[in-house]
Every structure is written in C-alpha cells, then in structure tokens.
Amino acid sequence: MEIVLDNKEDKGYDYFIKRLKLAASQIGYPCFLRSGHTSHKHDWKDSCYLTEESQIKGHINTLVEFCACCDMFGLQL
C-alpha cells in the first residue's frame, strides 16, 4: 500500500497500478496518461508520457501531486 497524500495510505492504489499496467501493456508503449482533469503536460517526461512500465508509479505520483496543488487554487472536481 502506498502513502499518497497527507501521509494517508490509499487502499485502492495497488489495484489501480495493477490495472494501469495491464491496460498500458495492451495498448503498447509509449502511451499517454492523464487524470480526469489534467495531464500535467508541461512536465510531460515525468507525468503523462509513459515509455515503459517502470515509470508508472512515479508518473502517477507526479499527477496526483500536481492535481492536489491545482486543487489548492480551485480545481473543479
């Protein structure tokens, strides 16, 4: 289980990563990743552009952090 935000464990994180790895392997690499609100494309090498499976957790964490920061400024959820 990963600690994602506010030092809290996210119980669905491992399942989500497993499903994302499966989907990316079916689509093929490179592939594009985004949340429901953003892809954080200005930091694309570390967020939305996946070239291999080993990048998934780091890129997800970057997107989660970016969305949390945007939310401080009024991201519409």
mmJSON file of the N, C-alpha and C atoms, coordinates in Angstrom:
{"data_MODEL":{"atom_site":{
"group_PDB":["ATOM","ATOM","ATOM","ATOM","ATOM","ATOM","ATOM","ATOM","ATOM","ATOM","ATOM","ATOM","ATOM","ATOM","ATOM","ATOM","ATOM","ATOM","ATOM","ATOM","ATOM","ATOM","ATOM","ATOM","ATOM","ATOM","ATOM","ATOM","ATOM","ATOM","ATOM","ATOM","ATOM","ATOM","ATOM","ATOM","ATOM","ATOM","ATOM","ATOM","ATOM","ATOM","ATOM","ATOM","ATOM","ATOM","ATOM","ATOM","ATOM","ATOM","ATOM","ATOM","ATOM","ATOM","ATOM","ATOM","ATOM","ATOM","ATOM","ATOM","ATOM","ATOM","ATOM","ATOM","ATOM","ATOM","ATOM","ATOM","ATOM","ATOM","ATOM","ATOM","ATOM","ATOM","ATOM","ATOM","ATOM","ATOM","ATOM","ATOM","ATOM","ATOM","ATOM","ATOM","ATOM","ATOM","ATOM","ATOM","ATOM","ATOM","ATOM","ATOM","ATOM","ATOM","ATOM","ATOM","ATOM","ATOM","ATOM","ATOM","ATOM","ATOM","ATOM","ATOM","ATOM","ATOM","ATOM","ATOM","ATOM","ATOM","ATOM","ATOM","ATOM","ATOM","ATOM","ATOM","ATOM","ATOM","ATOM","ATOM","ATOM","ATOM","ATOM","ATOM","ATOM","ATOM","ATOM","ATOM","ATOM","ATOM","ATOM","ATOM","ATOM","ATOM","ATOM","ATOM","ATOM","ATOM","ATOM","ATOM","ATOM","ATOM","ATOM","ATOM","ATOM","ATOM","ATOM","ATOM","ATOM","ATOM","ATOM","ATOM","ATOM","ATOM","ATOM","ATOM","ATOM","ATOM","ATOM","ATOM","ATOM","ATOM","ATOM","ATOM","ATOM","ATOM","ATOM","ATOM","ATOM","ATOM","ATOM","ATOM","ATOM","ATOM","ATOM","ATOM","ATOM","ATOM","ATOM","ATOM","ATOM","ATOM","ATOM","ATOM","ATOM","ATOM","ATOM","ATOM","ATOM","ATOM","ATOM","ATOM","ATOM","ATOM","ATOM","ATOM","ATOM","ATOM","ATOM","ATOM","ATOM","ATOM","ATOM","ATOM","ATOM","ATOM","ATOM","ATOM","ATOM","ATOM","ATOM","ATOM","ATOM","ATOM","ATOM","ATOM","ATOM","ATOM","ATOM","ATOM","ATOM","ATOM","ATOM","ATOM","ATOM","ATOM","ATOM","ATOM","ATOM","ATOM","ATOM"],
"id":[1,2,3,4,5,6,7,8,9,10,11,12,13,14,15,16,17,18,19,20,21,22,23,24,25,26,27,28,29,30,31,32,33,34,35,36,37,38,39,40,41,42,43,44,45,46,47,48,49,50,51,52,53,54,55,56,57,58,59,60,61,62,63,64,65,66,67,68,69,70,71,72,73,74,75,76,77,78,79,80,81,82,83,84,85,86,87,88,89,90,91,92,93,94,95,96,97,98,99,100,101,102,103,104,105,106,107,108,109,110,111,112,113,114,115,116,117,118,119,120,121,122,123,124,125,126,127,128,129,130,131,132,133,134,135,136,137,138,139,140,141,142,143,144,145,146,147,148,149,150,151,152,153,154,155,156,157,158,159,160,161,162,163,164,165,166,167,168,169,170,171,172,173,174,175,176,177,178,179,180,181,182,183,184,185,186,187,188,189,190,191,192,193,194,195,196,197,198,199,200,201,202,203,204,205,206,207,208,209,210,211,212,213,214,215,216,217,218,219,220,221,222,223,224,225,226,227,228,229,230,231],
"type_symbol":["N","C","C","N","C","C","N","C","C","N","C","C","N","C","C","N","C","C","N","C","C","N","C","C","N","C","C","N","C","C","N","C","C","N","C","C","N","C","C","N","C","C","N","C","C","N","C","C","N","C","C","N","C","C","N","C","C","N","C","C","N","C","C","N","C","C","N","C","C","N","C","C","N","C","C","N","C","C","N","C","C","N","C","C","N","C","C","N","C","C","N","C","C","N","C","C","N","C","C","N","C","C","N","C","C","N","C","C","N","C","C","N","C","C","N","C","C","N","C","C","N","C","C","N","C","C","N","C","C","N","C","C","N","C","C","N","C","C","N","C","C","N","C","C","N","C","C","N","C","C","N","C","C","N","C","C","N","C","C","N","C","C","N","C","C","N","C","C","N","C","C","N","C","C","N","C","C","N","C","C","N","C","C","N","C","C","N","C","C","N","C","C","N","C","C","N","C","C","N","C","C","N","C","C","N","C","C","N","C","C","N","C","C","N","C","C","N","C","C","N","C","C","N","C","C","N","C","C","N","C","C"],
"label_atom_id":["N","CA","C","N","CA","C","N","CA","C","N","CA","C","N","CA","C","N","CA","C","N","CA","C","N","CA","C","N","CA","C","N","CA","C","N","CA","C","N","CA","C","N","CA","C","N","CA","C","N","CA","C","N","CA","C","N","CA","C","N","CA","C","N","CA","C","N","CA","C","N","CA","C","N","CA","C","N","CA","C","N","CA","C","N","CA","C","N","CA","C","N","CA","C","N","CA","C","N","CA","C","N","CA","C","N","CA","C","N","CA","C","N","CA","C","N","CA","C","N","CA","C","N","CA","C","N","CA","C","N","CA","C","N","CA","C","N","CA","C","N","CA","C","N","CA","C","N","CA","C","N","CA","C","N","CA","C","N","CA","C","N","CA","C","N","CA","C","N","CA","C","N","CA","C","N","CA","C","N","CA","C","N","CA","C","N","CA","C","N","CA","C","N","CA","C","N","CA","C","N","CA","C","N","CA","C","N","CA","C","N","CA","C","N","CA","C","N","CA","C","N","CA","C","N","CA","C","N","CA","C","N","CA","C","N","CA","C","N","CA","C","N","CA","C","N","CA","C","N","CA","C","N","CA","C","N","CA","C","N","CA","C","N","CA","C","N","CA","C"],
"label_alt_id":[null,null,null,null,null,null,null,null,null,null,null,null,null,null,null,null,null,null,null,null,null,null,null,null,null,null,null,null,null,null,null,null,null,null,null,null,null,null,null,null,null,null,null,null,null,null,null,null,null,null,null,null,null,null,null,null,null,null,null,null,null,null,null,null,null,null,null,null,null,null,null,null,null,null,null,null,null,null,null,null,null,null,null,null,null,null,null,null,null,null,null,null,null,null,null,null,null,null,null,null,null,null,null,null,null,null,null,null,null,null,null,null,null,null,null,null,null,null,null,null,null,null,null,null,null,null,null,null,null,null,null,null,null,null,null,null,null,null,null,null,null,null,null,null,null,null,null,null,null,null,null,null,null,null,null,null,null,null,null,null,null,null,null,null,null,null,null,null,null,null,null,null,null,null,null,null,null,null,null,null,null,null,null,null,null,null,null,null,null,null,null,null,null,null,null,null,null,null,null,null,null,null,null,null,null,null,null,null,null,null,null,null,null,null,null,null,null,null,null,null,null,null,null,null,null,null,null,null,null,null,null],
"label_comp_id":["MET","MET","MET","GLU","GLU","GLU","ILE","ILE","ILE","VAL","VAL","VAL","LEU","LEU","LEU","ASP","ASP","ASP","ASN","ASN","ASN","LYS","LYS","LYS","GLU","GLU","GLU","ASP","ASP","ASP","LYS","LYS","LYS","GLY","GLY","GLY","TYR","TYR","TYR","ASP","ASP","ASP","TYR","TYR","TYR","PHE","PHE","PHE","ILE","ILE","ILE","LYS","LYS","LYS","ARG","ARG","ARG","LEU","LEU","LEU","LYS","LYS","LYS","LEU","LEU","LEU","ALA","ALA","ALA","ALA","ALA","ALA","SER","SER","SER","GLN","GLN","GLN","ILE","ILE","ILE","GLY","GLY","GLY","TYR","TYR","TYR","PRO","PRO","PRO","CYS","CYS","CYS","PHE","PHE","PHE","LEU","LEU","LEU","ARG","ARG","ARG","SER","SER","SER","GLY","GLY","GLY","HIS","HIS","HIS","THR","THR","THR","SER","SER","SER","HIS","HIS","HIS","LYS","LYS","LYS","HIS","HIS","HIS","ASP","ASP","ASP","TRP","TRP","TRP","LYS","LYS","LYS","ASP","ASP","ASP","SER","SER","SER","CYS","CYS","CYS","TYR","TYR","TYR","LEU","LEU","LEU","THR","THR","THR","GLU","GLU","GLU","GLU","GLU","GLU","SER","SER","SER","GLN","GLN","GLN","ILE","ILE","ILE","LYS","LYS","LYS","GLY","GLY","GLY","HIS","HIS","HIS","ILE","ILE","ILE","ASN","ASN","ASN","THR","THR","THR","LEU","LEU","LEU","VAL","VAL","VAL","GLU","GLU","GLU","PHE","PHE","PHE","CYS","CYS","CYS","ALA","ALA","ALA","CYS","CYS","CYS","CYS","CYS","CYS","ASP","ASP","ASP","MET","MET","MET","PHE","PHE","PHE","GLY","GLY","GLY","LEU","LEU","LEU","GLN","GLN","GLN","LEU","LEU","LEU"],
"label_asym_id":["A","A","A","A","A","A","A","A","A","A","A","A","A","A","A","A","A","A","A","A","A","A","A","A","A","A","A","A","A","A","A","A","A","A","A","A","A","A","A","A","A","A","A","A","A","A","A","A","A","A","A","A","A","A","A","A","A","A","A","A","A","A","A","A","A","A","A","A","A","A","A","A","A","A","A","A","A","A","A","A","A","A","A","A","A","A","A","A","A","A","A","A","A","A","A","A","A","A","A","A","A","A","A","A","A","A","A","A","A","A","A","A","A","A","A","A","A","A","A","A","A","A","A","A","A","A","A","A","A","A","A","A","A","A","A","A","A","A","A","A","A","A","A","A","A","A","A","A","A","A","A","A","A","A","A","A","A","A","A","A","A","A","A","A","A","A","A","A","A","A","A","A","A","A","A","A","A","A","A","A","A","A","A","A","A","A","A","A","A","A","A","A","A","A","A","A","A","A","A","A","A","A","A","A","A","A","A","A","A","A","A","A","A","A","A","A","A","A","A","A","A","A","A","A","A","A","A","A","A","A","A"],
"label_entity_id":["1","1","1","1","1","1","1","1","1","1","1","1","1","1","1","1","1","1","1","1","1","1","1","1","1","1","1","1","1","1","1","1","1","1","1","1","1","1","1","1","1","1","1","1","1","1","1","1","1","1","1","1","1","1","1","1","1","1","1","1","1","1","1","1","1","1","1","1","1","1","1","1","1","1","1","1","1","1","1","1","1","1","1","1","1","1","1","1","1","1","1","1","1","1","1","1","1","1","1","1","1","1","1","1","1","1","1","1","1","1","1","1","1","1","1","1","1","1","1","1","1","1","1","1","1","1","1","1","1","1","1","1","1","1","1","1","1","1","1","1","1","1","1","1","1","1","1","1","1","1","1","1","1","1","1","1","1","1","1","1","1","1","1","1","1","1","1","1","1","1","1","1","1","1","1","1","1","1","1","1","1","1","1","1","1","1","1","1","1","1","1","1","1","1","1","1","1","1","1","1","1","1","1","1","1","1","1","1","1","1","1","1","1","1","1","1","1","1","1","1","1","1","1","1","1","1","1","1","1","1","1"],
"label_seq_id":[1,1,1,2,2,2,3,3,3,4,4,4,5,5,5,6,6,6,7,7,7,8,8,8,9,9,9,10,10,10,11,11,11,12,12,12,13,13,13,14,14,14,15,15,15,16,16,16,17,17,17,18,18,18,19,19,19,20,20,20,21,21,21,22,22,22,23,23,23,24,24,24,25,25,25,26,26,26,27,27,27,28,28,28,29,29,29,30,30,30,31,31,31,32,32,32,33,33,33,34,34,34,35,35,35,36,36,36,37,37,37,38,38,38,39,39,39,40,40,40,41,41,41,42,42,42,43,43,43,44,44,44,45,45,45,46,46,46,47,47,47,48,48,48,49,49,49,50,50,50,51,51,51,52,52,52,53,53,53,54,54,54,55,55,55,56,56,56,57,57,57,58,58,58,59,59,59,60,60,60,61,61,61,62,62,62,63,63,63,64,64,64,65,65,65,66,66,66,67,67,67,68,68,68,69,69,69,70,70,70,71,71,71,72,72,72,73,73,73,74,74,74,75,75,75,76,76,76,77,77,77],
"pdbx_PDB_ins_code":[null,null,null,null,null,null,null,null,null,null,null,null,null,null,null,null,null,null,null,null,null,null,null,null,null,null,null,null,null,null,null,null,null,null,null,null,null,null,null,null,null,null,null,null,null,null,null,null,null,null,null,null,null,null,null,null,null,null,null,null,null,null,null,null,null,null,null,null,null,null,null,null,null,null,null,null,null,null,null,null,null,null,null,null,null,null,null,null,null,null,null,null,null,null,null,null,null,null,null,null,null,null,null,null,null,null,null,null,null,null,null,null,null,null,null,null,null,null,null,null,null,null,null,null,null,null,null,null,null,null,null,null,null,null,null,null,null,null,null,null,null,null,null,null,null,null,null,null,null,null,null,null,null,null,null,null,null,null,null,null,null,null,null,null,null,null,null,null,null,null,null,null,null,null,null,null,null,null,null,null,null,null,null,null,null,null,null,null,null,null,null,null,null,null,null,null,null,null,null,null,null,null,null,null,null,null,null,null,null,null,null,null,null,null,null,null,null,null,null,null,null,null,null,null,null,null,null,null,null,null,null],
"Cartn_x":[0.839,0.0,0.89,0.532,1.308,0.714,1.575,1.132,1.127,-0.046,-0.17,-0.212,-1.199,-1.324,-1.612,-1.175,-1.45,-1.04,-0.002,0.527,-0.528,-1.456,-2.511,-2.302,-2.544,-2.465,-3.695,-3.498,-4.608,-4.802,-5.894,-6.136,-6.362,-6.784,-7.027,-5.835,-4.753,-3.593,-2.979,-2.714,-2.07,-2.926,-4.231,-5.142,-5.15,-5.18,-5.161,-3.887,-2.747,-1.471,-1.47,-1.97,-2.042,-2.88,-4.052,-4.939,-4.323,-3.629,-2.986,-1.861,-1.083,-0.019,-0.597,-1.694,-2.352,-2.849,-3.509,-4.023,-2.891,-1.819,-0.689,-0.027,0.058,0.67,-0.212,-1.523,-2.434,-2.391,-2.301,-2.234,-0.87,0.151,1.525,2.164,3.448,4.227,4.819,4.969,4.602,3.096,2.621,1.208,1.057,-0.117,-0.429,-1.269,-0.953,-1.609,-2.148,-3.34,-3.892,-4.898,-5.185,-6.248,-7.548,-8.604,-9.858,-9.842,-8.785,-8.724,-7.502,-6.408,-5.18,-4.218,-3.27,-2.193,-0.857,-0.858,0.37,1.391,0.926,1.735,2.994,3.044,4.246,5.42,5.145,6.171,6.016,5.757,5.343,6.276,7.572,8.507,8.335,7.778,7.593,6.131,5.224,3.807,3.0,2.755,1.771,2.355,3.646,4.254,4.974,4.378,4.959,5.644,6.901,7.613,7.866,7.681,7.885,7.168,6.886,6.131,6.767,8.07,8.746,8.473,7.94,7.655,6.288,5.433,4.032,3.854,4.416,4.205,4.704,5.865,6.407,5.553,5.062,4.233,2.872,2.303,1.037,1.229,2.303,2.558,2.725,3.384,3.543,2.186,1.331,-0.01,-0.852,-0.795,-1.557,-1.096,0.203,0.738,0.313,0.395,0.017,-1.472,-2.318,-3.762,-4.04,-3.326,-3.508,-3.11,-2.028,-1.591,-2.606,-3.106,-4.116,-5.374,-5.729,-6.933,-6.848,-5.662,-5.491,-5.921,-5.891,-6.24,-7.615,-8.391,-9.755,-10.017,-9.283,-9.568,-10.991,-11.746,-13.137,-13.202,-13.72,-13.826,-15.221],
"Cartn_y":[-1.166,0.0,1.237,2.219,3.444,4.558,5.406,6.636,7.689,8.232,9.111,10.571,10.995,12.384,12.45,13.511,13.762,12.604,11.882,10.77,9.689,9.526,8.525,7.429,6.198,5.076,5.069,4.769,4.646,3.168,2.623,1.181,0.719,1.603,1.222,1.425,1.976,2.335,1.117,0.069,-1.109,-1.73,-1.802,-2.341,-1.452,-0.137,0.805,0.648,0.551,0.385,-0.916,-1.984,-3.272,-3.161,-2.524,-2.363,-1.44,-0.41,0.516,-0.177,-0.99,-1.747,-2.675,-3.333,-4.223,-3.438,-2.318,-1.509,-0.991,-0.498,0.024,-1.073,-2.275,-3.379,-3.777,-3.659,-3.973,-2.902,-1.641,-0.53,-0.492,-0.681,-0.594,0.73,0.716,1.91,2.51,3.82,4.782,4.97,5.44,5.752,7.025,7.593,8.873,8.629,9.331,9.161,10.508,10.508,11.747,11.427,12.418,12.277,12.717,12.814,13.311,14.798,15.479,16.933,17.452,16.715,17.243,16.118,16.446,15.513,16.049,17.294,17.98,17.937,18.29,18.152,19.004,20.034,20.87,20.173,19.08,18.23,16.817,16.743,15.508,14.329,14.578,13.451,12.734,13.426,12.842,12.682,12.932,12.837,12.027,12.571,11.957,11.035,11.061,10.28,9.067,7.9,6.655,5.907,5.569,4.775,3.35,3.101,1.748,1.589,0.348,0.028,0.57,0.594,1.025,2.491,3.265,4.681,4.923,3.933,4.156,4.761,4.173,4.696,6.128,6.405,7.761,8.781,8.409,9.327,9.531,8.48,8.603,9.535,9.34,10.186,11.651,11.907,13.272,13.877,13.107,13.598,13.861,12.965,13.143,14.411,14.597,15.79,17.06,17.051,18.217,18.532,17.516,17.726,18.289,17.803,18.315,19.783,20.146,21.546,22.415,21.936,22.686,22.869,21.852,21.915,23.04,23.358,24.468,25.791,25.849,27.072,26.979,25.976,25.906,24.98,23.88,22.895,22.393,22.44,21.996,20.483,19.895,18.445,17.974],
"Cartn_z":[0.0,0.0,0.0,-0.793,-0.913,-0.063,0.43,1.076,-0.023,-0.329,-1.48,-1.06,-0.319,0.116,1.6,2.224,3.637,4.538,4.121,4.898,5.154,4.199,4.321,3.287,3.7,2.775,1.88,0.629,-0.306,-0.585,-0.108,-0.208,-1.644,-2.526,-3.911,-4.824,-4.302,-5.124,-5.822,-5.085,-5.678,-6.777,-6.54,-7.553,-8.797,-8.58,-9.695,-10.531,-9.874,-10.582,-11.371,-10.777,-11.466,-12.735,-12.639,-13.796,-14.85,-14.396,-15.33,-16.098,-15.407,-16.078,-17.134,-16.81,-17.766,-18.982,-18.74,-19.85,-20.727,-20.117,-20.889,-21.709,-21.155,-21.909,-23.091,-22.935,-24.038,-25.126,-24.72,-25.675,-26.341,-25.534,-26.0,-25.608,-25.546,-25.182,-26.44,-26.488,-25.454,-25.399,-24.248,-24.107,-23.278,-23.339,-22.707,-21.464,-20.404,-19.117,-18.658,-18.106,-17.557,-16.465,-15.662,-14.677,-15.341,-14.585,-15.129,-15.382,-14.927,-15.045,-15.802,-15.769,-16.354,-16.709,-17.564,-17.873,-17.363,-16.89,-16.458,-17.591,-18.786,-19.996,-20.018,-19.194,-19.189,-18.493,-17.838,-17.232,-17.796,-19.098,-19.764,-19.568,-19.483,-19.324,-17.988,-17.004,-15.673,-15.286,-16.231,-15.875,-16.887,-18.05,-18.952,-20.017,-20.242,-21.319,-20.746,-20.956,-20.453,-21.586,-21.388,-22.386,-21.926,-20.613,-20.082,-18.747,-18.398,-17.194,-15.918,-15.857,-14.63,-14.281,-15.205,-14.96,-14.331,-14.33,-13.975,-12.585,-11.561,-10.201,-10.058,-10.567,-10.464,-11.189,-12.376,-13.153,-12.496,-11.94,-11.211,-10.016,-9.277,-8.115,-8.519,-9.646,-10.145,-10.484,-11.148,-11.488,-10.239,-9.267,-8.03,-7.318,-7.227,-6.568,-7.311,-8.637,-9.426,-9.242,-9.264,-9.069,-7.683,-6.674,-5.32,-5.245,-5.906,-5.926,-6.664,-7.785,-8.54,-7.712,-6.941,-6.126,-5.103,-4.639,-3.687,-4.323,-5.646,-6.36,-7.025,-6.669,-7.138,-8.305,-8.431,-9.468,-9.298,-10.358,-10.3,-10.3,-9.257,-9.145,-9.428],
"occupancy":[1.0,1.0,1.0,1.0,1.0,1.0,1.0,1.0,1.0,1.0,1.0,1.0,1.0,1.0,1.0,1.0,1.0,1.0,1.0,1.0,1.0,1.0,1.0,1.0,1.0,1.0,1.0,1.0,1.0,1.0,1.0,1.0,1.0,1.0,1.0,1.0,1.0,1.0,1.0,1.0,1.0,1.0,1.0,1.0,1.0,1.0,1.0,1.0,1.0,1.0,1.0,1.0,1.0,1.0,1.0,1.0,1.0,1.0,1.0,1.0,1.0,1.0,1.0,1.0,1.0,1.0,1.0,1.0,1.0,1.0,1.0,1.0,1.0,1.0,1.0,1.0,1.0,1.0,1.0,1.0,1.0,1.0,1.0,1.0,1.0,1.0,1.0,1.0,1.0,1.0,1.0,1.0,1.0,1.0,1.0,1.0,1.0,1.0,1.0,1.0,1.0,1.0,1.0,1.0,1.0,1.0,1.0,1.0,1.0,1.0,1.0,1.0,1.0,1.0,1.0,1.0,1.0,1.0,1.0,1.0,1.0,1.0,1.0,1.0,1.0,1.0,1.0,1.0,1.0,1.0,1.0,1.0,1.0,1.0,1.0,1.0,1.0,1.0,1.0,1.0,1.0,1.0,1.0,1.0,1.0,1.0,1.0,1.0,1.0,1.0,1.0,1.0,1.0,1.0,1.0,1.0,1.0,1.0,1.0,1.0,1.0,1.0,1.0,1.0,1.0,1.0,1.0,1.0,1.0,1.0,1.0,1.0,1.0,1.0,1.0,1.0,1.0,1.0,1.0,1.0,1.0,1.0,1.0,1.0,1.0,1.0,1.0,1.0,1.0,1.0,1.0,1.0,1.0,1.0,1.0,1.0,1.0,1.0,1.0,1.0,1.0,1.0,1.0,1.0,1.0,1.0,1.0,1.0,1.0,1.0,1.0,1.0,1.0,1.0,1.0,1.0,1.0,1.0,1.0,1.0,1.0,1.0,1.0,1.0,1.0,1.0,1.0,1.0,1.0,1.0,1.0],
"B_iso_or_equiv":[0.0,0.0,0.0,0.0,0.0,0.0,0.0,0.0,0.0,0.0,0.0,0.0,0.0,0.0,0.0,0.0,0.0,0.0,0.0,0.0,0.0,0.0,0.0,0.0,0.0,0.0,0.0,0.0,0.0,0.0,0.0,0.0,0.0,0.0,0.0,0.0,0.0,0.0,0.0,0.0,0.0,0.0,0.0,0.0,0.0,0.0,0.0,0.0,0.0,0.0,0.0,0.0,0.0,0.0,0.0,0.0,0.0,0.0,0.0,0.0,0.0,0.0,0.0,0.0,0.0,0.0,0.0,0.0,0.0,0.0,0.0,0.0,0.0,0.0,0.0,0.0,0.0,0.0,0.0,0.0,0.0,0.0,0.0,0.0,0.0,0.0,0.0,0.0,0.0,0.0,0.0,0.0,0.0,0.0,0.0,0.0,0.0,0.0,0.0,0.0,0.0,0.0,0.0,0.0,0.0,0.0,0.0,0.0,0.0,0.0,0.0,0.0,0.0,0.0,0.0,0.0,0.0,0.0,0.0,0.0,0.0,0.0,0.0,0.0,0.0,0.0,0.0,0.0,0.0,0.0,0.0,0.0,0.0,0.0,0.0,0.0,0.0,0.0,0.0,0.0,0.0,0.0,0.0,0.0,0.0,0.0,0.0,0.0,0.0,0.0,0.0,0.0,0.0,0.0,0.0,0.0,0.0,0.0,0.0,0.0,0.0,0.0,0.0,0.0,0.0,0.0,0.0,0.0,0.0,0.0,0.0,0.0,0.0,0.0,0.0,0.0,0.0,0.0,0.0,0.0,0.0,0.0,0.0,0.0,0.0,0.0,0.0,0.0,0.0,0.0,0.0,0.0,0.0,0.0,0.0,0.0,0.0,0.0,0.0,0.0,0.0,0.0,0.0,0.0,0.0,0.0,0.0,0.0,0.0,0.0,0.0,0.0,0.0,0.0,0.0,0.0,0.0,0.0,0.0,0.0,0.0,0.0,0.0,0.0,0.0,0.0,0.0,0.0,0.0,0.0,0.0],
"pdbx_formal_charge":[null,null,null,null,null,null,null,null,null,null,null,null,null,null,null,null,null,null,null,null,null,null,null,null,null,null,null,null,null,null,null,null,null,null,null,null,null,null,null,null,null,null,null,null,null,null,null,null,null,null,null,null,null,null,null,null,null,null,null,null,null,null,null,null,null,null,null,null,null,null,null,null,null,null,null,null,null,null,null,null,null,null,null,null,null,null,null,null,null,null,null,null,null,null,null,null,null,null,null,null,null,null,null,null,null,null,null,null,null,null,null,null,null,null,null,null,null,null,null,null,null,null,null,null,null,null,null,null,null,null,null,null,null,null,null,null,null,null,null,null,null,null,null,null,null,null,null,null,null,null,null,null,null,null,null,null,null,null,null,null,null,null,null,null,null,null,null,null,null,null,null,null,null,null,null,null,null,null,null,null,null,null,null,null,null,null,null,null,null,null,null,null,null,null,null,null,null,null,null,null,null,null,null,null,null,null,null,null,null,null,null,null,null,null,null,null,null,null,null,null,null,null,null,null,null,null,null,null,null,null,null],
"auth_seq_id":[1,1,1,2,2,2,3,3,3,4,4,4,5,5,5,6,6,6,7,7,7,8,8,8,9,9,9,10,10,10,11,11,11,12,12,12,13,13,13,14,14,14,15,15,15,16,16,16,17,17,17,18,18,18,19,19,19,20,20,20,21,21,21,22,22,22,23,23,23,24,24,24,25,25,25,26,26,26,27,27,27,28,28,28,29,29,29,30,30,30,31,31,31,32,32,32,33,33,33,34,34,34,35,35,35,36,36,36,37,37,37,38,38,38,39,39,39,40,40,40,41,41,41,42,42,42,43,43,43,44,44,44,45,45,45,46,46,46,47,47,47,48,48,48,49,49,49,50,50,50,51,51,51,52,52,52,53,53,53,54,54,54,55,55,55,56,56,56,57,57,57,58,58,58,59,59,59,60,60,60,61,61,61,62,62,62,63,63,63,64,64,64,65,65,65,66,66,66,67,67,67,68,68,68,69,69,69,70,70,70,71,71,71,72,72,72,73,73,73,74,74,74,75,75,75,76,76,76,77,77,77],
"auth_comp_id":["MET","MET","MET","GLU","GLU","GLU","ILE","ILE","ILE","VAL","VAL","VAL","LEU","LEU","LEU","ASP","ASP","ASP","ASN","ASN","ASN","LYS","LYS","LYS","GLU","GLU","GLU","ASP","ASP","ASP","LYS","LYS","LYS","GLY","GLY","GLY","TYR","TYR","TYR","ASP","ASP","ASP","TYR","TYR","TYR","PHE","PHE","PHE","ILE","ILE","ILE","LYS","LYS","LYS","ARG","ARG","ARG","LEU","LEU","LEU","LYS","LYS","LYS","LEU","LEU","LEU","ALA","ALA","ALA","ALA","ALA","ALA","SER","SER","SER","GLN","GLN","GLN","ILE","ILE","ILE","GLY","GLY","GLY","TYR","TYR","TYR","PRO","PRO","PRO","CYS","CYS","CYS","PHE","PHE","PHE","LEU","LEU","LEU","ARG","ARG","ARG","SER","SER","SER","GLY","GLY","GLY","HIS","HIS","HIS","THR","THR","THR","SER","SER","SER","HIS","HIS","HIS","LYS","LYS","LYS","HIS","HIS","HIS","ASP","ASP","ASP","TRP","TRP","TRP","LYS","LYS","LYS","ASP","ASP","ASP","SER","SER","SER","CYS","CYS","CYS","TYR","TYR","TYR","LEU","LEU","LEU","THR","THR","THR","GLU","GLU","GLU","GLU","GLU","GLU","SER","SER","SER","GLN","GLN","GLN","ILE","ILE","ILE","LYS","LYS","LYS","GLY","GLY","GLY","HIS","HIS","HIS","ILE","ILE","ILE","ASN","ASN","ASN","THR","THR","THR","LEU","LEU","LEU","VAL","VAL","VAL","GLU","GLU","GLU","PHE","PHE","PHE","CYS","CYS","CYS","ALA","ALA","ALA","CYS","CYS","CYS","CYS","CYS","CYS","ASP","ASP","ASP","MET","MET","MET","PHE","PHE","PHE","GLY","GLY","GLY","LEU","LEU","LEU","GLN","GLN","GLN","LEU","LEU","LEU"],
"auth_asym_id":["A","A","A","A","A","A","A","A","A","A","A","A","A","A","A","A","A","A","A","A","A","A","A","A","A","A","A","A","A","A","A","A","A","A","A","A","A","A","A","A","A","A","A","A","A","A","A","A","A","A","A","A","A","A","A","A","A","A","A","A","A","A","A","A","A","A","A","A","A","A","A","A","A","A","A","A","A","A","A","A","A","A","A","A","A","A","A","A","A","A","A","A","A","A","A","A","A","A","A","A","A","A","A","A","A","A","A","A","A","A","A","A","A","A","A","A","A","A","A","A","A","A","A","A","A","A","A","A","A","A","A","A","A","A","A","A","A","A","A","A","A","A","A","A","A","A","A","A","A","A","A","A","A","A","A","A","A","A","A","A","A","A","A","A","A","A","A","A","A","A","A","A","A","A","A","A","A","A","A","A","A","A","A","A","A","A","A","A","A","A","A","A","A","A","A","A","A","A","A","A","A","A","A","A","A","A","A","A","A","A","A","A","A","A","A","A","A","A","A","A","A","A","A","A","A","A","A","A","A","A","A"],
"auth_atom_id":["N","CA","C","N","CA","C","N","CA","C","N","CA","C","N","CA","C","N","CA","C","N","CA","C","N","CA","C","N","CA","C","N","CA","C","N","CA","C","N","CA","C","N","CA","C","N","CA","C","N","CA","C","N","CA","C","N","CA","C","N","CA","C","N","CA","C","N","CA","C","N","CA","C","N","CA","C","N","CA","C","N","CA","C","N","CA","C","N","CA","C","N","CA","C","N","CA","C","N","CA","C","N","CA","C","N","CA","C","N","CA","C","N","CA","C","N","CA","C","N","CA","C","N","CA","C","N","CA","C","N","CA","C","N","CA","C","N","CA","C","N","CA","C","N","CA","C","N","CA","C","N","CA","C","N","CA","C","N","CA","C","N","CA","C","N","CA","C","N","CA","C","N","CA","C","N","CA","C","N","CA","C","N","CA","C","N","CA","C","N","CA","C","N","CA","C","N","CA","C","N","CA","C","N","CA","C","N","CA","C","N","CA","C","N","CA","C","N","CA","C","N","CA","C","N","CA","C","N","CA","C","N","CA","C","N","CA","C","N","CA","C","N","CA","C","N","CA","C","N","CA","C","N","CA","C","N","CA","C","N","CA","C","N","CA","C","N","CA","C"],
"pdbx_PDB_model_num":[1,1,1,1,1,1,1,1,1,1,1,1,1,1,1,1,1,1,1,1,1,1,1,1,1,1,1,1,1,1,1,1,1,1,1,1,1,1,1,1,1,1,1,1,1,1,1,1,1,1,1,1,1,1,1,1,1,1,1,1,1,1,1,1,1,1,1,1,1,1,1,1,1,1,1,1,1,1,1,1,1,1,1,1,1,1,1,1,1,1,1,1,1,1,1,1,1,1,1,1,1,1,1,1,1,1,1,1,1,1,1,1,1,1,1,1,1,1,1,1,1,1,1,1,1,1,1,1,1,1,1,1,1,1,1,1,1,1,1,1,1,1,1,1,1,1,1,1,1,1,1,1,1,1,1,1,1,1,1,1,1,1,1,1,1,1,1,1,1,1,1,1,1,1,1,1,1,1,1,1,1,1,1,1,1,1,1,1,1,1,1,1,1,1,1,1,1,1,1,1,1,1,1,1,1,1,1,1,1,1,1,1,1,1,1,1,1,1,1,1,1,1,1,1,1,1,1,1,1,1,1]
}}}
